[in-house]
C-alpha cells in the first residue's frame, strides 16, 4: 500500500501571500468606508455602531455569530442602480446573493426586478409579493416542476440554458395554454478576470449554449419555430467579482454579432440583451469597485456602439447586480473565543462561527477584512488569522489580517462585506446552527431571518 503525505514544515505560514499588503494599516481603529455599510461608524465610546446601534448591545440581544444588514444602505444601493440605468433598462436583483421575504419587499418598493434560480427562491419571491412579471427564472437544469411553477405563476422570463430546456418549457407552456417569454443564455468565450469557479462565459463550463460551435444560433432557430415561446433576446454572464468592463465589451460585441445573424437569417431583430451581473465590491481596501452610474454609462455606450456598427436598433438592456447591492450592506459579528500565538509566525484568533457561515474563504480563496469593533485599542498590530470552530484546518474566515496585540476572549470582531453569498451558502456542518440576519435601520433592529435552533435540526432527522 502506498501512502502520500503533505507535511507542513516548521515555517509553513511565516509569510504573507503574494500580492497581500506588506504591512499593517496606519490605524487599526479606522474603518474604511469603502468596505463597510454606510451607517457603520466608530462612536466616541470606542465601539462600532450601525444604524445608530452599538454592536455590543446587538450582540447581547441577538447573540453571535450574526449577520447585521444595513437596510438604509441596501435601499440606497437599489435606488442607485435603478436610477443609473433609468427607464430604458431593467435591473434584476440576483436573488442567489441573499434572499428573504423582507429583501423581496424592499426590492419591490424600490422598483427593482428579481432574478431567481430555484423553486425555493421563486416561492419566496411570490410569497413576499413580487409581481410575477418582474421575475426571471435562471438555472442550468430546471426541473419540470420548477418550470411548471414559473409558467403557472406567469414569470416575466425564463432563461433557457439547453436544447432540452427549450423543448421542456415549450411543452409545458403549450400544455398550460400560454406563451412563455424566454431568453437564451449563451456562452461567449470571454474569460473574466476572476476565480475559475465563478468565471462563467468560457466554453468549458456548465452554463449556456456556446456561440463558437453554432449551438446558440441553433437554439435561436428552434425557439423561433415554437408558437408557445416568445424570444425576448440573448442573455450573457461572464463571471463574478469583476472590476473591469472590458470583458463586457467583448461579450457585447459577440452577442450583437448573434443578433445580426438572427436578423439576417430570420428577419427578426430581438428586442433585448441581458449582460448579467458579476460586478465586484470591495472586500479589502485594495479593491476599487465602480459606481452604478459609471457601470451604466459604460455598458450603455458599449451596447449602443456595437449595435450601431452592426446596423441594428439598440435593444433594451438588462443587468443583474446581486453582490453589488447586498454585499457591502452587511457584516458578520463574532465573539473571540481563543487567541493562540505561534511565535515567529502568526496569531490564530478563533471565533464562534466559521466556514458554516462563510464558506467563501475556503471555497474561493476569498479575502476579507476584519476589525475589533467592541472597543478601540492602542496596542501594537499582530499578524492574525481569524479561524472558526469547525473540525477542519481549512476553516478560515480571514486568512491574513492585522489585529491589536491585546485582543482577548470576549472581544467582538466584525467582518464586513458579508451580505452576499454568506447566509445564502451557509451550512449546518458539525450541526452548526445557521446565524440570524438582523436588519438595522434608524436606531431599530429586527430579525428578518431567525437563528436556527437544535429543534430545527431535530425536525429534519426522522430517526
RAKAWO-V385037 format. One record per backbone hydrogen bond with DSSP energy under -1.0 kcal/mol. CO is the residue of the C=O (numbers start at 0). NH is the residue of the N-H. E is the energy in kcal/mol with one decimal. If there is no record, write none. Layout:
CO;NH;E
CO;NH;E
This chain:
8;11;-1.5
10;13;-1.0
16;19;-2.2
26;29;-1.1
31;34;-1.7
36;39;-1.7
40;48;-3.2
42;45;-1.9
46;42;-2.7
47;54;-2.5
48;40;-2.0
49;52;-1.9
50;442;-2.4
52;49;-2.1
53;57;-2.2
54;58;-2.7
55;59;-1.8
56;60;-2.2
57;61;-3.0
58;62;-1.9
65;332;-2.9
66;437;-2.9
67;330;-1.7
68;70;-1.1
68;439;-2.9
69;73;-2.4
70;74;-2.6
71;75;-2.4
72;76;-2.4
73;77;-2.2
74;78;-2.4
75;79;-2.3
76;80;-2.1
77;81;-2.5
78;82;-3.0
79;83;-2.0
80;84;-1.8
81;85;-1.8
85;88;-1.1
89;318;-2.0
90;112;-2.7
92;94;-1.0
92;114;-3.2
93;96;-1.8
96;420;-2.8
99;103;-2.4
100;104;-2.1
101;105;-2.3
102;106;-2.7
103;107;-2.5
104;108;-2.6
105;109;-2.1
106;111;-2.3
107;110;-1.1
112;92;-2.8
113;135;-2.3
114;94;-2.5
115;137;-3.3
117;121;-2.4
118;122;-2.8
119;123;-2.3
120;124;-2.3
121;125;-2.5
122;126;-2.9
123;127;-1.6
124;129;-2.3
125;128;-1.3
130;133;-2.1
131;134;-1.8
131;155;-1.7
133;113;-2.6
134;155;-1.1
134;156;-1.2
135;115;-3.1
136;158;-2.8
142;146;-2.5
143;147;-2.6
144;148;-2.4
145;149;-2.1
146;150;-2.9
147;151;-2.9
148;152;-1.7
149;153;-1.3
149;154;-2.1
156;136;-2.2
157;182;-1.9
159;184;-2.8
161;165;-1.5
162;166;-1.7
163;167;-2.2
164;168;-2.9
165;169;-2.2
166;170;-2.5
167;171;-2.1
168;172;-2.6
169;173;-2.3
170;174;-2.5
171;175;-2.0
172;177;-2.6
173;176;-1.1
179;229;-2.5
180;157;-1.5
181;231;-3.3
182;159;-3.4
183;234;-3.0
184;208;-2.0
186;210;-2.1
189;191;-1.0
191;193;-1.9
194;197;-1.8
200;188;-2.7
202;204;-2.0
208;186;-1.8
209;215;-2.2
210;213;-1.5
213;217;-2.1
214;218;-2.5
215;219;-2.1
216;220;-2.1
217;221;-2.3
218;222;-2.4
219;223;-2.5
222;225;-1.6
225;228;-1.3
227;179;-2.6
229;181;-2.8
231;271;-1.5
232;183;-1.7
233;273;-2.7
234;185;-3.0
241;279;-3.0
244;248;-1.6
245;249;-1.8
246;250;-2.4
247;251;-3.1
248;252;-2.1
249;253;-1.9
250;254;-2.7
251;255;-2.9
252;256;-1.5
253;257;-1.5
254;258;-2.2
255;259;-2.4
256;260;-1.9
257;261;-2.5
258;262;-2.2
259;263;-2.6
260;264;-2.5
261;265;-2.7
262;266;-1.8
270;315;-3.1
271;233;-1.5
272;317;-2.2
273;235;-2.8
275;319;-2.1
277;241;-3.0
283;286;-1.4
290;294;-2.2
291;295;-3.1
292;296;-1.9
293;297;-2.4
294;298;-2.9
295;299;-2.6
296;300;-2.7
297;301;-2.2
298;302;-2.5
299;303;-2.5
300;304;-2.6
301;305;-2.4
302;306;-2.4
303;307;-2.4
304;308;-2.1
305;309;-1.4
306;311;-2.9
315;272;-2.5
316;89;-2.4
317;274;-2.2
318;91;-2.9
320;93;-1.1
321;324;-1.2
321;325;-2.5
322;326;-2.0
325;328;-1.0
326;418;-2.0
328;69;-3.2
329;417;-1.8
330;67;-2.7
331;414;-2.3
332;65;-1.2
333;412;-2.0
334;351;-1.1
335;409;-2.4
337;349;-2.4
339;347;-3.3
341;344;-2.5
345;341;-2.5
346;384;-2.4
347;339;-3.2
348;386;-2.7
349;336;-3.4
349;337;-1.1
352;388;-2.1
353;356;-1.8
353;357;-1.5
355;426;-2.0
358;362;-2.8
359;363;-2.9
359;365;-1.4
360;364;-1.0
370;413;-2.3
372;47;-2.7
379;404;-2.6
381;402;-2.2
382;346;-2.4
383;400;-2.3
384;348;-2.5
385;396;-2.7
385;397;-1.8
386;350;-2.5
389;391;-2.0
391;394;-1.5
393;395;-2.2
394;387;-2.0
397;385;-1.9
400;383;-3.8
402;381;-2.9
403;406;-1.6
407;410;-2.1
410;335;-3.0
411;372;-2.5
411;373;-1.0
412;333;-3.2
413;370;-1.9
414;331;-2.3
422;425;-1.0
427;430;-2.4
428;431;-1.4
433;451;-2.2
435;66;-2.6
436;447;-2.8
436;448;-1.7
437;68;-3.0
438;445;-2.4
439;70;-1.8
440;443;-1.6
443;440;-2.9
445;438;-2.6
448;436;-2.6
452;456;-1.5
453;457;-2.3
454;458;-1.9
459;461;-1.1
